[in-house]
Amino acid sequence: MNTANSTPSGESLPRSIPEYLEQLRHALTGADPALLQDALYDAEEYLRSELAENPGKSEAEVIAAVASSYGAPEEVADIYRDTEVKVQAALRPPRPPKQRSLLGRFFGVVADPRAYAALFYMLLSLVTGIFYFTWVTTGAALSLGLAILIIGIPFVILFFASVRVLSLVEGRIVEVMLGERMPRRPVYVDREKSLLSRIGEMFTDPRTWTTMLYFLLMQPLGTFYFSVAIILIALSLACVAVPVLVWIGFGSIDTSGGWPLALFSGDGVTTTLAAWMLPLCLIVGVLLFFLTLHLSRGIGKVHGLIAKHLLVRA
């Protein structure tokens, strides 16, 4: 067999770009779908640019010519797998020391940067959720309303394109804050196809519709995430602040052993607490803070999986 026209595994080189991409997809079986999307985009972009620069050559000749520089599908797959490991190791925040005891794992969350990032994402999701929901509902309504006019077609094309752009933006946010690997490249669009074909693919691509579904879900999810985060943070701070304020002189202690009583006066609110409740309130506030971090980290993992399922083509 001519080694110049064969892959390292002994298979013959693909003779067309779709065949090359299919071999690359097969070589990346089991890899992260986001990594697969990036690899397929880069490969197709490179091969088609080489084909455009050599108009006198066929796809088979171009693939054979670039096999030594860009690589056969199996070689490219190995390169992407190795690079992904290095990139993820570089981008991953420092891991907190691994705790073996139950108490160590519970309190060790305070040193996990991913927990704070997920908590911030929960707060940010109210803004992004409202924006995504408004963008999709407004764009869809205008697309239907303008469908009977000439400008309706270019408008809906721009709207669908904007949805794809926003999906990449949301993907970057999810990857940075929640740690879920998301695509860094869009789905490749063959510029050699006719405009109508590319428009048709945009409408028939399931990822377009699942992305819009994700944006619609972000509004109730964002409201829920924000509400949970704010309520838990407020309760934690309040439980910690009450005994601290009493101890520094902004409240009084009921030494009779009664229950807490809020007294409203003309100058403000004076809180009278049973003395035994002050340390208990402080402990509850601190524990609630740790529980908030654990819950935020858990919600971040679950939401990352939702984003991966709806925004990434399998």
Protein Blocks (a to p, Z undefined) as FASTA:
>chain_A
ZZklccfkopacdfbfklmmmmmmmmmgoiafklmmmmmmmmmmmmmmmmmmmmmbcfkl
mmmmmmmmnopfklmmmmmmmmmmmmmmmmpccdddddfbfklmmmmmmmmmklmmmmmm
mmmmmmmmmmmmmmmmmmmmmmmmmmmpmklmmmmmmmmmmmmmmmmmmmmmmmmmnopa
cdfbdcdddfkbcfklmmmmmmmmmklmmmmmmmmmmmmmmmmmmmmmmmmmmmmmmmmm
mmmmmmnopaccdfkopacdddddfkbccddddfklmmmmmmmmmmmmmmmmmmmmmmmm
mmmmmmmmmmpcZZ
